[in-house]
Amino acid sequence: MSKGKAIVLAVFTLWPFVYMFLFFATIVILITSAAAKPEPPQDMPLLFGGIFIMHIATMLEIMGLLVVYIVHLFKTDRVPQDQKALWAVVIFLGNVLAMPVYWYLYIWKPLRLAAES
């Protein structure tokens, strides 16, 4: 994998963390703005519609990342053969937490070592 593709993959891998903070900030804004009004709004807030679309897009992105990482895992020879099944389970079950670790250990670190030598 080229360095540029690895960086793009890192951005997509880190997006769920960024989105999580955006989501919680949006929910806090929606709750505090709704609490400030004397009567409940009659329609859905525009901000909620936007966050709903981003939520669906982020879930689809995570599923796509699962495919990318599992395919990479079984195609690469950087991961020892006896650890591939373990990594597959870890990536599948701990996806958002495990993907950055896998990216660093088996995608970024080998690229850095290859560039240094």
C-alpha positions in Angstrom: 0.0 0.0 0.0 1.3 3.4 -0.9 1.9 6.1 1.7 -0.9 8.3 0.3 -3.4 5.4 0.4 -2.4 4.6 4.0 -3.0 8.2 5.0 -6.4 8.3 3.4 -7.2 5.0 5.1 -6.1 6.5 8.4 -8.4 9.5 7.9 -11.4 7.2 7.3 -10.3 5.0 10.2 -10.2 8.0 12.6 -13.5 9.5 11.3 -15.8 7.5 13.7 -13.9 9.0 16.7 -14.4 12.5 15.3 -18.0 11.8 14.5 -18.6 10.5 18.1 -17.6 13.9 19.5 -19.6 15.7 16.9 -22.6 13.5 17.6 -22.5 14.1 21.4 -22.0 17.9 20.9 -25.0 18.0 18.6 -27.2 16.1 21.1 -26.1 18.5 23.8 -27.0 21.5 21.6 -30.4 20.0 20.7 -31.3 19.2 24.3 -30.2 22.6 25.7 -31.9 24.5 22.9 -35.1 22.4 23.3 -35.0 23.0 27.1 -34.7 26.8 26.5 -38.0 26.9 24.6 -41.3 27.0 26.6 -43.1 24.6 24.2 -41.8 21.6 22.2 -41.1 22.2 18.5 -43.7 20.9 16.1 -41.2 19.6 13.5 -37.8 17.8 13.6 -34.9 20.2 14.0 -32.7 20.6 10.9 -29.6 19.8 12.9 -31.1 16.4 13.8 -31.8 15.6 10.2 -28.1 16.4 9.3 -26.8 14.3 12.2 -29.1 11.4 11.2 -27.6 11.4 7.7 -24.1 11.5 9.1 -24.9 8.7 11.5 -26.0 6.4 8.7 -23.0 7.4 6.5 -20.6 6.7 9.4 -22.2 3.2 10.0 -21.8 2.4 6.3 -18.3 3.6 6.4 -17.5 1.4 9.4 -18.9 -1.6 7.5 -16.7 -0.7 4.5 -13.7 -0.4 6.7 -14.4 -3.8 8.1 -14.2 -5.2 4.6 -11.0 -3.3 3.8 -9.2 -4.4 7.0 -10.3 -8.0 6.8 -9.2 -8.3 3.1 -5.9 -6.6 3.9 -5.4 -8.9 6.9 -5.7 -12.1 4.8 -3.8 -10.7 1.8 -0.7 -9.4 3.6 2.2 -11.4 4.8 3.1 -8.8 7.4 0.7 -10.4 9.9 2.0 -13.8 11.2 -0.2 -16.7 9.9 -1.0 -17.9 13.4 -2.3 -14.4 14.4 -4.6 -13.8 11.4 -7.6 -15.5 12.8 -7.2 -13.6 16.1 -6.8 -10.3 14.3 -9.9 -11.0 12.2 -12.0 -11.6 15.4 -10.5 -8.5 17.1 -11.2 -6.3 14.1 -14.7 -7.6 13.7 -15.7 -7.3 17.4 -13.6 -4.3 18.4 -13.8 -2.6 15.0 -13.5 1.1 15.7 -11.0 0.5 18.6 -9.0 -2.2 16.8 -8.7 -0.7 13.4 -6.4 2.2 14.3 -4.1 -0.3 16.2 -4.0 -2.6 13.2 -3.4 0.3 10.8 -0.4 1.5 12.8 1.1 -2.0 13.4 0.6 -3.5 10.0 0.1 -0.7 7.5 1.9 2.4 8.7 4.8 0.9 10.6 6.0 -1.3 7.7 5.8 1.7 5.4 8.0 3.8 7.7 10.5 1.0 8.1 10.7 0.5 4.3 11.2 4.2 3.8 14.0 4.3 6.4 16.0 1.4 4.7 
